[in-house]
Amino acid sequence: MNNKTKIYFLENSYNYNALDLDTEKIAGSEKTLINITNELAKDNKFIIKVFNNTTKPQNINNVYWQNLNQINLSDKPDYVIAMSDSNLLKKLNCNKNYLWSHSIQSFEKFLRKKQLIPFIKYKPLMILEGDYHFKNRSFLTSFFGKKILKIATDYDFIKTDINIDFIPPPNAIFTTKSDRNLNFLIDAWFEIRKKNPDSNLYINPPHQLTKTQIENGIILRNKDKKDFLIKELINSKLFISPGHKTEVFCLAAEEAKELCVPIVTMGIGCLYERVEHEKTGFIAKTQKEFVNYSSLILNDNKVYKTLRQNLYNIRNSRNYSHVKKDLINILTNND
């Protein structure tokens, strides 16, 4: 008789599995699913399955990755966690249902995505990724309760060796999505560049660079595998992002933080949660402050080294072993 606890995850984005973790095709929510399932599967007390759109069903790191069409209704999991979409809960019979959200999602959009009826029927507790997320997820779309589960970076960022005495060139980097207030950032960058004429700003595609932007040191990154991203971050003096109201965690900022790259932000959305003002970076109240704080880090090695040391001191303060423990507490305390 098998007494292992069965935790099944349902996800419906695109074709991937855990073997894609280090590739450029994986975004933040997919990284999260891979990391938490890998971590749970280290514990022999659990049977972990992921049903998504993979075309190569297989056992990876003791996690069973299967296509959504392979669900067997006679299989009775102890807990079902649907990623982002309550419609997925129709696919399995379970009394303990959870909806892991990666967005604020207005009630209007919730209705438009036809999530209301399955939400009411299956009564999932909502899993949210931070304080901003918790405050802004509406009561109507989290009626059956909501809990915060703060995520973490891949272990590769945490385990990367950091030379605390290294001072990188005066490069700034923006590795989040290009629709997250990039226009504001570029406008501010023109002012930053005046104070730091040798600096470059690396941004994510898609974006069509203008001649003026190129002349002002804005460079379009080549989104490549994770090890290339890590090298780029290590060789950057500043992670710069205004933030955006749709961001509920900003894994990109957390990755920079783990590699001891100071952050300057306007604190929009969840970005204020990624920075401790004047200790690991700066949270600006105005565009002028945003420009001045960025210039300070790029120009002043004493300020940079203090922020970097503070970041170094808190490395690995949260990883997926912590996320796993917190998730299990959420599941078991809701029994």
N, C-alpha and C positions, 0 to 999 in steps of 0.2 A: 504493500500500500504506500502510495506517494503522498507524504504530508507536506511537501514543499508548497509555499505560497506562490500562487500564479498572479503575476502582474503583467497585463497586456496593454500595449500602446497602439493606438490607431492614428494613422496620419495619411493625408491625401494630397500631397503636393506634386512631386515628380519622382522619376526613377533614380533612386540612390539607395545605398546601404552603408554600413559602417566602414567599408573599405574605401569610401570616398571622403573620409574625414579630412585628409590632408590636401584635397584638391580645391581648385578655385570654384567648382560648381556648388559647393556647400555654403549656405548662408547661416545666419545666427541661430534661427530656430531649429534647423536641421542639425547643426553642431550640438545644440543642447540635447536633442533626443539621442544622438549617438553617445554622447558622453555620459548621460545619466543611466542609460541602459547598460553600457559597458561596466559602469561602476556597480550597479545593482547585481549584475551577473557574477561579480567576484565573490558574492556571498552564496554559499551552497544551499541556503535556505529557500532560495527563490528560483522560479522558472520564469524567464523573461522572454516575451515574444513581441516583435514589432510587425504590424501589418500595415504595409504602405504600397507604393506603386513599383517596388523593385521587380525587375524581370529576371533576377537571379536569386531565387530563394536559397538560403544557406544558413548554416550555423557559423556565426562570427563572434569570437570571444565569449562563447556560451550564450549568446543572444540569438534567438531564432528569428531571422528576417524572412518574412513571407509576404506574398502578394495579398492584397485585400480580398481577392476572389478565392483565396485558399482558406478562409475562415470556416471552421467547423462549428456549427451551432450547438453541437453536443458537448463541446469543450466548455467547461465552466470555470472561468477565471475568478479569483478572489477580488481583484480590483481591475477596473478598466479605466485607462486614461486616454481621452481623445484629445488630440492636439488641434486646437483652434476651432474645430467644427463639431457642434453637438449632434449633427446628422449622423456622424460616424457611430454614435452610441447605439443606433438601430441594429448594428451588425453583430452584436454579441449580447448574450443574456447574462446580466450581472446586477447585483443589488448595490454594489459600491462603485458608483460612477463619478468620474472627475473630468473636468474640462480645463485643460492647460491653455491659457490664453497668451498670445504674443502681441496683443494690440489693445487699444482702448475700446474700440468698436462701439459706435453709437447704437442706440436702440433701433433707429431707422435702418441701419445697415444689418443689424441682427435679424430684423424682419425680412429685409430684402434677400438675405442669404438663406431664408426659410429655416432658421435655427430655433425659432420660438417653440414650435410644437414638440420637437424632440427634447428640447431643454425642459419643458414642463413635464413631459412624460417620464424622463429618466433622472431628473432631479440631481444633476451633477454639482458637486462642490467646485468652485472656481479656484484654480491655482494661478497666482499672479506673481510677477517677477520683481516687485519692488514697491516702495512707498508711494511713488508717483502713480504707478499702475493701480495700486490698491485704492487710492483716493479718487481716481478718475474713471474707474470701471463702474458703470451705473448700477444702482440697486436692482433695476429691472433685468439686467443681464447677469446678475450674480445673486439672484433671489435666494438660492439654497445655501448660501454661505460662500466666503472667500478667504483664502489664506495666502500669505506671502511666502514664496520660495525663491530666494535670491540665488542666481546661478553663478557660474564661474568660468574661467578660461580653460582651454585644453591644457593638459599637463605639459605639453611641449613648451608653452610660454612660461610656465612656472619653473620648469627644470632647466631652462636655458641659462648657461653661465653668464654672469654679468660682471664685467670689470668696472668696479665702482669708480676707479680713477680715470676712466676713459671719457674724453669730452668729444662728442661727435661734431661734425661740421654744422653750421647754423641752418639746418634744414627743418622745415615744419612739414607735418604730414596729416592728411585727412583720409582715413581709410573706411569711413562709413559711406552709406549710399549717397549718390550725387544729388538726389532730390531732397536731402536733409539740410536746407538752408545754405547750399553752396554759393548762391548768388550773394548772400550777405557776407560770407567768408571771403569771396573774391574781392568785393568792394573794400573790405577791411584790409585785405592783403596788400592792396596798392599803397595804403598808408603805412603798413608795417614795412614794406620793402623800401620805402623812402628812408626809413631809419636804419635799415639793415640791407644795404645794396648787394651784399654777397649771399643773401639767403635765397633758398628755393622752397617752393610749396609743392608737395606731391599730392595729387588728388586722384580719386577713383574715376574710372570710366563708368557710364558713358558721358562724355562731355566734349564738345567741339571747341577746341582752344582758338581764341582770336589772336591776331598778331600782337596786340597790346598785352594780352595775358602772357604770351610766350616771352615777350621782351621784359616782363616783370617777374620772370623766374618761376612761372607756373608750369608744372610738368605733369603730364598724364601718366599715371602709374600703369604698369603692365601687371594686371591681376594674375598672379601665378600661384604656385603651390605655397603651402604654409611656411616652409623653410625660407622662401624668398621674402615673404611678408615679415618674418621675424628679423631677418637681416636689415630690411628697410627701416623697421622701427628702431632697432638698436643704433642705426646710423642717423637717427633723427633727434634733434634737440628738443622738439616740441610736438605734442599732439594737439591739434587745434580744431575745435568744432563748436559752433554756436549751440548745437543741440536742436531738437525739433520736437514739436508737441506730440508726434506719433511714436517717438522712441520710448519704450518702456523699460529698457535696460542699457542698451548701447554696449554690446559686447566688444566692439572695436576699441572703445575707450578703456575698457577693462583689460584688454590685451596689451595696450600701450602701458597702462599702469603696472602690470606685472613685469614688464620689461624696463621699468624705472624711467619711463618717458614722462616728464611733467605735462600737465594738461591745462589748457586755457579754454574756457567755455563761457557762454552766456547763461548756462544752467537751465536752458529751455528743455522742457520735457523732463526726462530722468537724469540729465547730465549733472545736475547738482548732487546726485547721489554718488557719482564716480569720483568726485574731487573733494578734498578737505582744503578749504580756502587757506592759502598762505603756507600750507604744509606739503601738499602733493601737487599743487597747481594754484590756479586762480579762477574765481568765478566773477566775471565782469558784470556790472550793472548797466553799462552803456557801451556803445561801439568805441568810443574814445578809450574807455578803460580796457576794452578787448584788445585794441591796438597797442596800448601802453604796456599791458601785462605781457603780451606776446613779445614785444620788443625787449622788455626787461630780461626775459629768459634767454632770448637769442644773443643779447649783447653782454650780459653780466654773468660771467662764469661762477662767481661766488654764489649768486642767487640760484643758478642752475644746479650747482653741486649740493647745496643745502636741500633743495627739493628732491633731487635724485637720491640723496642719502636717506631722506625720510621715506621715500618709496621703497628703497632697498630694505629698510627696517621692517616693513610690513608685508614683504613678499610671502606668498603662500599662506596668507591669513584666511583665505577661503579657497577651497578646491572641491572637487566632486565627491570626496569622502564626506565633506560637510553637507553638500547638497543632498546626497543620498540619505544621510541621517535625518535631515530635516524633512525630506519627502516621506520617509517611513513613518515619522512622527505624525505627519498630516494624515496619512492613510489610516494608521492604527488608532489615532485619537478621534477618528470620525466613525469608528465602528459602533 
